[in-house]
Amino acid sequence: MPVSGANTQVFLARRPDHMPGDDVFGFRQIAVPAIRPGEVLVEAVYVSLDPYMRGAMNGSFVVGEAMSGGVVGRIADGGNSGLRQGAWVQASLPWQSFSAVAADQVRLLDADDAPVSTALGVLGMPGLTAWTGLHNVAGIEPGESVFVSAATGAVGSVAGQIARLHGCRVIGCAGSDEKCAWARDVLGYDGMINHRSASDLATAIAALAPDGVDVDFENVGGPVMQAVIANMNTHGRIALCGMISQYNRLGAEAGPNNLFRLIYGRIRMQGFIVSDYAEEAEPFRRQVGAWVRAGKLHYREDIAEGWTALPQAFRSLLSGDNFGKVLVQVSDDPSRRT
């Protein structure tokens, strides 16, 4: 049945020079799209904010057009697809209230299995990134020492717990004492460093990993990555997931400047993109979903309310002021457990 009403769209108003200001994000009202045969109409409920989007603002996102990413929403009109109205789905969609999308491009969710918002975090792309980075890229083994930067972020928090559940010793860093305490007390990290207050990060890592670091799950780059490399064992591996400390940098990227250590230590560094490992999605969801339901793997969400809250929520993600997976809730979630 046709749906009428407000359809808010968020578009790229201009490309950012540094940290994206409010003027980077444009808001407008557009018509609710009509669906064609084989399509469904999805009403957005949760919008995912992820670090890669900062690069897309200077790359694949087009000025004047809607930005896009992972969305969890409900079927507003199932057309002839057989999907019932109100069903929960996850898809990659434009940032707007209502979107038409091919029915075979949405993934059905079960709100009784896990909160639907987790399809954008611990059981979604960030969690799959952690899984593939550790297993497919780094090839972790029980008994190894694993370092995770941005250890309480959407990806890092899952990576640290997967490594721990795999029998590894896990240390990491985060940007506040509160985050470090949560990583130790809830996530089970063996040691944590506040990288904003540590006077010598390399020395602090050495104290927590006196036998060296075998695997670095790298999310931050710059001085943090340099300090980890200084502590890596021969034949260590670096899964280069992201470099969030550099995304808003003006000019050349900062360090690390000790890359000769990779040569003499025979250290392997590999960048990776999660979409290259789509075949891992189902094994990942089965195993990590079971861990979440059993209370063996924990997560935290940082949820902003409403489309207009999106710019500040995005800046909080880039500056590290967030705590957990950053989402923007743009309509009601009747399934949410209180």
Residue, then its C-alpha position, 0 to 999 in steps of 0.5 A: m500500500p502506498v505510504s505518505g508522510a515526511n521523508t527526511q534525507v541527509f545529503l553531502a552538502r560539501r566535502p569536508d576539509h578537516m573534522p566535518g562541520d554542520d555545513v557538511f550535512g544537508f537536510r531536505q524533505i523528499a517524496v516517499p519513493a514508489i516501489r516497483p515490482g520486486e522492491v520493498l519500502v523500508e522505513a529506517v529505524y537505526v542508522s549506522l555511523d562508521p569511520y570509513m564514511r569519513g573517507a567516503m565524504n572525500g571520495s565515493f559520496v557525491v556532493g548534493e546526493a544522499m549519503s548512505g550506509g548500514v540501516v536497520g528498519r521495518i518493511a513499510d510496504g512489502g509489495n509483491s515480495g512476500l515480506r510482511q509489513g513491519a518485518w525487521v530488515q537490515a540493508s545498505l541504504p541512503w540516509q533517509s526515512f523511507s527507501a525503496v530497495a530490491a527485496d533480495q538486497v535486504r536481510l531479515l532480522d529476528a527481534d527475538d534472537a537479538p536486539v535488532s540494533t546489533a545487526l549494525g554492530v556486534l552482529g553486523m559489519p563491525g563484528l564481521t570486520a573483527w572476525t575476519g581480521l583476526h581469523n582470515v588476515a592475522g591467523i591468530e593462534p591460542g596462546e598468542s599475545v594480541f594488541v587491539s587499538a581503539a579497544t572499546g570501539a565497535v570493531g575493537s571491542v569485538a576483536g578483543q573478545i574474540a581473541r580472548l575466547h580463542g585462547c589469546r592473551v589480549i591487551g589494548c588501548a583506549g582514550s579514557d580511564e572509564k573505557c579502559a576499566w570497562a575493557r578490563d572488567v567487562l570485556g576481559y582484557d588482560g591489560m589496558i592503556n589510556h593512550r591519552s595519559a600514558s607518557d610513553l606508550a611503547t614502554a607501557i605496552a612493554a610492561l603489559a606484554p613483556d614477551g612481546v606482541d604477536v598480533d596487532f589489530e590496528n584501528v588507530g595508526g600514527p603514534v599508537m601503531q608505532a608503539v605497537i610495532a616497537n614491541m612486536n615479536t619476530h614473525g608477528r602480524i598486523a591486521l590493518c583495519g583502520m587509521i582513525s587518528q589520520y582521517n581528519r589530518l591535514g597534509a601527510e599522514a603521521g608515522p609510524n616511522n619505524l617500519f624497518r622493524l617490519i623488515y628485521g622482524r619479518i613482520r607481515m602487515q596486511g590491510f583488508i576490507v571486510s567486503d572481501y570476506a562475504e563468505e564468512a558472514e554466516p559462520f560469524r553470525r552463528q558463532v558470535g551470535a551464540w556467544v552474545r546469547a550466552g553472555k560470553l561476548h558483550y557489547r555497548e551502543d552509543i545511540a543518538e536520537g533523531w536525524t539532526a543529531l547525526p552530525q555531532a554523533f559522527r564527530s564524536l565517533l571521529s574524535g573518540d568521544n563515543f563509547g561503543k557502537v555509534l547509531v542514530q535512532v530516527s524512528d520508534d523501535p517497538s521491539r527494544r527491551t527496557 
